[in-house]
């Protein structure tokens, strides 16, 4: 018989292995469905005008009917679940059922051209898996949910350090000495599982670009302010939409969520037509090609990717904003690079990525650590730190609260509310 201490350690390690396997499966399937959508566009350029609205509508219908609380990123749900004390309330936000729905519906969104990521969903999936496994040790549930979320980030990006920092800075906003070692163990288990299944890799490839002359360093505050402003603006949109649109529009959206999702899908398809299809999906393919090969992107890529990501998020479909935010930042970095023709293009793009991402999530340490790990560029660590901190301070002027924590308050209220009549009938029937 295992002692209580060794049992807890085994739970964290086992959970990390399962989370790592789930993250790899979601990553591989996400690449496949995005490739299918790109093939569709290469065959019929205007096919998105039909496929994307219909896909959004179907996704929201399935979400509301079968997988409630699986919409959006999934990180707010994991944050809210960790703050709840009641096991039943937690189960509304993180469960095996939600994990299955999250994976399937995230893939559906990417298959139909949504501008969404898979990393946020992996966080909710990871938290759900740990929650399910952790029923063997109920007293450790908050730590298990935190570990599952951190392991999800680590396995999704192959960035173990960023996973740990994300868990401390964003999920808990504190360092918990009692559980830190077990959380790190879960992250390591997830990272090793990812390495065993797909090998070692850097998410956006490898770049050695770094700032050279003193003039090039002016790009640091410029990217920091621009990224912070645009990231704060994006966060305000998501928070305002989650609170409900005012007046007749808000009432119409509540009455007809599927129709609203279809309208958002049509707008995303139009953004794609303007940018030759580059704004669809996670943005991973486009940014990696830009960093490694200098493959050009449309001049308005950053703005249209931001719009498409906002539309995908407010539509109610499951899908994250991690990768799309990094892609938006790369687009803005590309715009800033026009004013610094002598500076290495890759360096300015990295500054744009870290600045916008820090502006959105308001987690500057996570931002520069994750960009550093994803590009294996340690020479840019100091300017990335500076840009992330400037962006964070600028973003807070527009959006005082981070988007994930602001959205988590809605899920806290929903999970703590008593079950509706429909839910009661479904539970009694099941």
N, C-alpha and C positions, 0 to 999 in steps of 0.2 A: 504494500500500500504506500503510495507516494505521500510525503508530508505535505502540509498545506502550502509551504513555500515552493517546493518543487512542482506541485500541481499548478500553481499560478504561473511559474516560469514556462512550464510545458504548454499552457494555454496560449500565452503570448507568442511563443515560437510557432506552434501549430497554426495559430491565426495568421501570423506573418507569412507562412508558406502558402496558405490558401489564398490570402490577399494577393501575394505576388503572382500566383498562377492565374487568378481572375484578371489582374491588371494586364498581364501579357496576352491573355485570350482576347480581352476587349481591344487592346492595341492592334493586334493582328487583324481582327475582324473589322475594326474601324478603317484600317488601310485598304482592306478589300472593298468595302462598300463605297468608300470615296473614289477608288479607282473605277468602279462601275459607274458612278455618277459622271466622272470625267469622260468616260467612254460614251455615255449617252450624249453629253454636250458636243463631243467631237462628231457624232453622227447627226444630231439635230440641235443646232445652236439654241433654238428657241424652245426646246423641250422643257426647260425649267419653268416656263410660264404656266405649264400645266402640272408637271410633276411636283414642284415645290409647294404650291398651295394645297394640293390634294394630300401630300405627305404631312404637312403641318396639321391639317384638319384631322387626319386619321390619328396622328400622334396625340393630339390634345384629347380627342374622344377616348382613346384607350387609356390615357393617363387618368382622366377624371372618372372613368367607369371602373377600371380594374386596378390602377396603381396610384391612388391619391397620395400626395406628398412626395411624389417622385419627380415633379416638374423642376425645371431650372437646373442650377449647378449641382446641388446636392450638398455643398459645403455648409450653407446655412442650416440645413436640416441636421447635419452632424454636430454643429455647434449647439443648436437648440437641444438635441437629444442628450448631450453631455451635461447640460445645465438642469435637466429635469431629474426629479428624484423618484417619480413613480415609474415602475417598469412598464405598465400598460401604456402610459403616455409616450415613453421612449419607443415602444414597439410601433407606434404610429409613424415614426420618422425613420427608424432604422430596423429593418427586418429582412429575412430571406426573400419574402415576397417582393418587397421594394427593390432589393438588389437585382432580382431577376428582371423585373420590369424596367429598372434603370438601364441595364445593359441592353435589353432588346429595343427600348424606345430611343436610346442614344444612337444606336446603330441605324434605326429607322430615320431619324433626323438627318444623319450624315448621308444616308442613301438618297435622300430627296433634296440635298443641297443646302441644308442649314449651315449657318456660320456658327459653329459650336465646337467645343472641345470635349475630350473624353477624360481629362484629368480630374475635373470637379466631380463628375459622376463616379470615378474610381474612388474618390474620397468617401462618398456615401456608401458605395458598395463595400469598401474596406471596413467602414464603421459598422455596417450591417452584419458582415461576416463575423467580426469580433464580438458583436453583441450576441449573436446566435451561439457562438462557441463559448462565450463568457457566462452563459446561464449555469455553467458548472461552478462558477465563482461569482455570485451576484454582488458581493461587496466591492468587487473591483470594476464594476461596469463603467464608471466615468473614465478610468484609466484605460480600459480596453477600447472604448470608443475613440479616445484620443490616439491610442496606438494604431488602431485600424485606419484612421484618417491619415496619420503620418506615413504609415506603410504604403497607403495608396498613392501618395505623392511620390515617394521614393521609387516605387516599382513602375509607376506610369512614365516617369521621366528618366529613369535610371540615375537618380540624383539622391543618394542616401543622406548626404549632409543637409540638403534642402528639405528633405522630408522631416528630419529632426527639428530643424529651425522652424519649419512651418507649424509643426505640432506645438512648439513652445510659444512662438510669436503670435500666430493667428488663431489656432484652435483653443489654446488655454490662456494665452497672454500672461503666462507665469511659468516659472520653472518648478515643477513639483519633485522634490528630492526623493520622495518615497517611491514614485513610479517611474522616474526618469530612466533607470537602468533597464526595467522591463520594456518600456517603450522603445528604447534603442535596440533592445534584443529583437522586438517585433519588426522594426525597420530593417535590421540586418537580415533577418530571415526572409523578408519580402524581397530585399535587394539581391540576396544570393539566389533565390528562386528565379528571379528575372534573368540574372546572369546565366544560370544553368540552362534556361529555356531559349534565350535569344542571343546570348553572348554579350560582351562588353561593347558599348557604343555611346557616342555623344548625340543627344537628341537633335541638335541642329548642326551636326558635323563639328569640324575643328577649324578655328581661325586664330591666327597669331597677330592680327591687326592691333595696333596700339597708337595712341596719340603721339605725335612727334614734336612739332614746334609749339611755342607758347601760344600762338594764335589759335591752333587747333583746340586748345583747352577751353576756349570761349564756347565751344559746343556743349560743354558740360552744363553750365547754367541755362543755356538756351533750351537744350533738350529737357532739362529738369523742370523748368517752368512750363514749357509747352506740354510735356507729358503729364505734369500734375494738373494743369488746367483741363485738358481733354479727358484725363482719367476721372477727375472729380465730376465733370459734366456727365460722363457716361454713367457713373455711379448714381448721380441724382436722378437720371432717367429711370434706372432700374428700381430705385427705392420708391419714386413717385408712382410708377406703374404698379408696384406691388401693393401700395396703399389704396389703389383704385383711382381710375380717371374721374374727374369731376363731371357733374351734370349729366346730360342725356347720353354722352359718350360712355361714361362709366356704367350707367344702367344698361346700355345696349351690350357692352362687353360682358357683363355678368349674365345677361339673359342668353347671349349667343356666343359662348367662348369658342366654339368650333369655327363659326363663320369669321370671328376675329382672327383666329389663328391662320385661316386660309388667306385673309387679307394681308397679314404679316408675311406669309410665304410668298405671295405675289410681289410684295415690295422687295423682298430679298432677291427674287428672281430678276427683277428690274435692275437692282444694284449689280447683279452678276452680268447682265447684258452690257452695262456701261463699262465694266472692268474686264470684259472678255473672259468671264467665268472664274477669275482669280480669287474672288472673295468667298467662294463656297468652301465648306469644310473647316478643318482646324487651322489652316494656314501653314502647317508644317512643311509641306512640299515647296511652297513658294518661298518661304523664308530661308530654308536650307539651300535652295538653288541660288538665292540672292547672295547669301554669305559665302558659299563655297565657290560659285562659278560667276558671280556677278550678273546672273540672269535678271534682266530688267523687269520692273513691275510698272503698271500704269501710274501716272502722276497722282491720281486721286485715290490710289489704293487704300491709304490709311483712313481717309474719311469714309469711303464707301464700305470698307471692312468694319469700321466702327458702327456705321448705320445698320449693316446687315447683322452684326452681332447683337446690337440692341433690339432689333426687331425679332430675332430668333429667341432672345431671352424673354421679352415681354409677352411673346405669343403664348407661353405656357408649356412649350415642349421641353422634355428633358434634354439637357446639354450644358456643358460648362463654358466658362469664359477665360480659362487659363491660357490655352494656346492661342485662341483668337486675339486676346489682349496683347500677347507678345508679337503677333503678326501685325496688329494695328500699330504698335510701337515701332516695328521695323519700317512700316510705311512712312510714319512721321520722321523717323531717322533718315530715311532716303530723301525726304523733302528738305530737311535741314542740311544734308550733305551738299546740296546745290550751292550753299553759301560758303562752303569750305572745300574748294576744288583740290587743294593740295593735301588735304587730310585723307588717310586711308578710309575708304568707304565702309569697310566692315566695322571699324571702330565707332563711327558715328551711328551706324545702325544698331550696334549693341547699346549705345547710350539711349537711343530712342526706345528700344525694347524695355530696358530696365526702368526708364522714367515713366512710361505710360503704365506699365504693370504695377509699379509702386503707387502711381496715382490712383489706380482702380482699387487695389486690395488694401492699400495703406499699411503694408507690411514691408518696410524698406529693406530689412535684413534678409528676409526670404527672397525679395526681388533680386538683389545683387548676387546672393549665393546661388540661386537657381539659374540665372543667366550665365554665371561663371562656370558652373558645372555642366550646363547644356552645351557650351561651346568650347570647353577646355581651354579657356583663355584667362590665365591668371595674371597676365601682364596688365590687364585692364581693370583689375579689382579696385584700385583706389579711385579712379574716375567713375567707375560704376557705383561705388559707395556714395560718392559725393552727389551724383545725379539722382540716385534713389532717395537720398535724404531731402534734397531740394524739391523733388517731385512730391514727396510725402507731405512736406510743410505746405506746399502750394495747393495740393488737393484738399487739405483740411480747411482751407479758406472757403472752398465751394461746398464741400460735403464733410461736415464735422465728424461723421461716424463712418467707419469702414463699411463697404457694401455688404460683406458677408454677415457681419454682426447686426447691421441694420435689418437685413432680410430675415435673420434668425428670429427676431422678435415676433414676426408674424407667425412663424411655425411654432414658437413657444405658446402663443395664444391658441392656435388651432389644436395642438396636441393636448393642452391642458383642459380644453373645453369638453363638456360631457358629450357622449355619442349622440348623433342625430337619430331620428326615428328610423331612417333608411339603414343607418349603420346597425342599429339595434336589431332590426329584422334580419339583416344579412348575417349577423353573428349568431342569432338564435336559429336561423335556418341552416347554418353551417355546422 
